[in-house]
Amino acid sequence: MALSRRIRQVVEGGSDGWEIYYRARAMQAEGRNVVMLTIGDHDVPTAADFIDAMAASAHGGNIGYAPVMGAPALRAAIAARVATRTGAAAGPENVVVTPGGQAALFAAMMAALDPGDACLVIEPCYATFPLTVRAASGRVIPVAAPADTGFEPPAALIDAAAAESGARALLINSPNNPTGAVYSAETMAGIAEVCRARDLWLISDELYDGQAYDAPHLSPRALSGMAERTLVVGSLSKSHAMTGWRIGWLCGPEEAVARIGDLAIATTYGVPGFIQDAALHALTHGAVEEERIVERYRRRRDAALKALAGARGVRAQPARGGMYLMLDVRATGMSGEAFASTLLETEGVAVMPGESFGAAGAGHLRVALTVPTAELTDALRRLAAFADARAAEAA
């Protein structure tokens, strides 16, 4: 039997660079020592009191069907957080709870796109972004955020791509995975201007909104005329070390959120009540833990930049937020994929090639700051020595 075109088009053919990650895992299974700097999963557990809140809720009987849109108290807490973080009013009616940020992203695409509609995606981008657009039967139109702009997308490039493609939506991510870029007020204003002029839905992935280190995160939702056309994706995965809990949300105009609730009935049918209770506890009692997580990655970023200082073959791009570094290795004459593959085999250090995140990431590497500082800095010094040797050969 033939499968649908929709399901067959989600993943396109060819290498996506993730072979490095799978090979590194296989090497670890064989007993080889590999430093994993590949994926953005925390190296510390979820706070014990969050787990206790979940267990108490489950033992207390909250194990039946939960409200599909999310428990009222949790939606209110999320709305309060979003209003504080974005600077624009939000109420429970603007929030739907989802099984993680990825489900929120898919719901946003389903709300914004009809089959065949184009969605502009800023590259380098998180690896699931193009898949999610295609899963919603949309067309992916990549727009490069060049390295020489600090990976901030020029408004003129977005506008030209919107005009040429007739796009219906734009997907952005700031603070950015994989680059660590935090969009400036000027960049956000340009994005908003294009969205208003071209009548675009703006889908704003703000999972790292609390991890902006050098300048405050600015949500486009706060800009004039944007709240009614912006869908904000949020999650506790990164902020509260709850990646495996699958708890996220989408915040947007009331009508859009109501329709996304219809979609939830047909897909997820909600999030378990005991998980929602743990999330509510995390939001109302987890400020200290959240700040610990922010400071941990800030310290690791600073230590990583220090470890790479003075290297000739590798240059760290500005990393103003998130839990990653984007490294430029073009001086070695190697692609990101070739560099990452050889580094893994010779040094036992696993990083993600920039090509995994779109053509705009070519010649770069993404490093996840998800191992203890001493292990991280040792691995990066080895990476720098490897890059310097290759750059000398290339010269």
Buried (B, 14 or more C-beta within 10 A) or exposed (E): EEEEEEEEEBEEEEEBBBBBBEBBBEBBEEEEEBBBBBBBBBBEEBBEBBBEBBEBBBEEEBEEEBBBBBBEBBBBBBBBBBBEBBEBEBBBBBBBBBBBBBBBBBBBBBBBBEEEBBBBBBBBBBBEBBBBBBBBBBBBBBBBBEBEEBBBBBBEBBBEBBEEBEBBBBBBBBBBBBBBBBBBEEBBBBBBBBBBEBEBBBBBBBBBBBBBBEEEBBBBBBBEEBBEBBBBBBBBBBBBBBBEBBBBBBBBBEEBBEBBBEBBEEBBEBBBBBBBBBBBBBBBEBEEBBEEBBEBBBEBBEBBBEBBEEBBBBBBBBBBBBBBBBBBBBBBBBBBBBBBBBBBEEBBBBBBBBBBBBEBBBBBBBBBBBBEBEEBBBBBEBBBBBBBEBBEEEE
